[in-house]
């Protein structure tokens, strides 16, 4: 997407009260969309560009703060929530992320409901060793490549036990079948996935690979 000088100025003008990069982007986006002008390509194209920015991987940040902290920042930046190991409360406030020694807070569960996480951000999942639950509900950018990438991460292959995929229109049988790499997956809920065309064969392949897996279906 080409951003003209005028729009670049609108995006980068800082707000005096911005407490974080996320605050600045959100404030700038609202400022742009509240103006009388229209962005080239419309609002949808602008939000697609902004969401891609939120998903960009900063590998130096991962080295500096560790994979769990960096992944939590990415997920909350994109509108998702995380729950840390040893805590009952879901963390959804980016500015309220707890601080402490490197490795103190480890992600145990991810709720990406209605978030903008997309494939380009999935490198943030590398190195997460304690994730037992992942919820992908109403995620417009989740596609087969995301599930394939997730399933290739060795630490997640060992740790993930519960997963739900609901109302993700770009997910097909191919992406679901890739989940067989999650060798310790115990429960999988699938609902409202119009891209899944052969649910019986897909379920059979998953259960053949993972005999202990319980699959709950709500598919047409």
N, C-alpha and C positions, 0 to 999 in steps of 0.2 A: 504494500500500500504506500503511495507517495503522499508525504505530509508536506504541505506548503509551509513557507516561512511563517505565515500568519498563524497557522495551527500549531506549529512547533513552539512558537512563543507562548501560545495559550497553554500548552501542555507543560512547559517547563517553568512557568512563573510560579515561584514558591508562595505558599500561604504562610503568614506569620506564625500560625499556631500549629503547623504541621509537626507531628511528633514522630513520624516515621516515613519511610519511603512509601508504604502502603497508603498512609494518610494523604500524602502529596498526590499520588496517582488518582485516588478516589476523588479528592477535592478538585483536581484538574479536570477529570472526566465530567463531573457534574457542572463545572464552569463552562466547559465546551458545549455540553448538550443543552444548557440553559440559555445559550446565546441565540440571537435571532438568525445567525447564519446556519447553513447546512454543510456538514463535512462532505467532501467528494466521496461518492459511493454510499453515503448514508450512515445512519447510526449503527447498523449491523456490522458493517465493515470496520468501523472504528472500534467497536467492542471486541471484534475478533482480533484486531491488532493489539489492543490493550491486554486481552487475555493471554496472548502469545508472550507479551512482555512479562506478565506475572509468572509464566511457566519457564522462563529462561533459567538455565542452570548456571550457578556461580560456583565453579569447582574450587576456587580459592576460599570461598566462604565455608564450604564443606570441610576443607582441611583445617580451617581456623576454629570452627565451633563443633565439629563432629557431625556424623550423618543424621543423628536423631534430631538435633536442634535445627539443622539446615532443612531437613524434611518437614519438620513442624512449621517452620517459617513459610516454606513453599505452600503447604497445604492450607494454612490459615490465610495466606495471601490470596489464594484462589477461592476462598469461601468454604473450605472444608473444616472439619473438627478433628481433634486427636484426643486420645486418652492415654496418659502416661502410666507405666507399670507401677502398681502400688497405690494408684489414685482412682477414686470412683467418678470424679467429676470430669466432664468433657471440657476441653479447652478450645474456645472459639475466638477469643480476643487476641489478636496479633500482638497488641501492645502489652497484654497481660501474660505473655509467655514467661514461665518461671526461669530464673537464672540460678546458676550454681556451677560446681566443678564439671569439667568435661566428662560426659557420660552419666551424669547424675540422673537425668530424665530420659527414659527410654520409651519410645512409642509402642504401646501394646495394641491399640485399636485405631482405625482410621474410618471416619464417616465422611464420605465425599458427596453426600446428598446435595444435589443442585449446585455443585461447584463447577469451576471452569478448568479443572485439571485436564491436561492433554498429554499426548505422547511425548512431546519435546521436554516435558518436565519429569519424566519417569526415571531419569538417572538419579533423582533425589532418593529413590527407594533403595539404591545400592547401599549395603552396609547395615541396614536395619535388621536386627537379630531377634527382636522380641514381638513382632507384629503377629497377633493371633487372629484378628478380625478385620475384615475390609468390607465396607459397604459402598457400592457403586450404584446409587439410586438417582435417576433423572439427571444423568451426566451427559450433556449433549456432545461433548468432545471425545467420550470414551468409544473406542473402536477396537477391532480385532487386534491391531498392532499393539495396543495398550495391554491387553490381556496376555498376548504372547511375550511382551517385554517383561511384564510382572512375573510371569511363570518361569522365566529364564534366570531370575535372580536367586542364587543358591540359598541365601539366608531366608528368603521368603518360602522357598520350597520346603524348608525344614520347619518354619514357625507357623505359617497360616493354617488355621483350623476351621474358621467360619467365614463364609463369604455370601454376600447377596448382590445380585445384579438385577436391577429393576428399571424399566423404562429407559433403556439406552438403545436408541433406534439404530445405531451404527454397528451394533454387535451381531455377529452371525454365528452359525455353527462352528466355523473355523476358529473363532476366538474362544468359544467355550471349550472346545476339544483341547486347546492348549493348556487348560487348567489341570490336565492330568499330571503335569509336572509337579504340582503342589502335593507332594507325596503324603503329607499328614493332614490333608483337608478332610474334615469329618462331616461338615454340613454345608450345603449349597442351596440357596433359594434363588429361583429364576422366575421373573414375572414380566409381562408386557414387553417382550422382545420381538418385534415384528420381523427382524432380519433373520430369525431362526426359522428355517424352513423344514428341517427334518429332525424334530425334537426326539423322536424315539431312537433313531440311530445315534444321535449325539449323546443322549443319556446312557445308552447301552455301552458306548465306547468309554465314557467316563467311569461307569461302574465296573467295567471289565478291568480298567487300569487301577481303579481305587475301590476295591471290594468293600471297604469299611465306610465309604462315603454315603451319606443320606442326602438325597436330592428331593427338594420340594418344588413342584412346578405349578405355575399359573400362566400357562402359555396357550394361545389359541390353537 
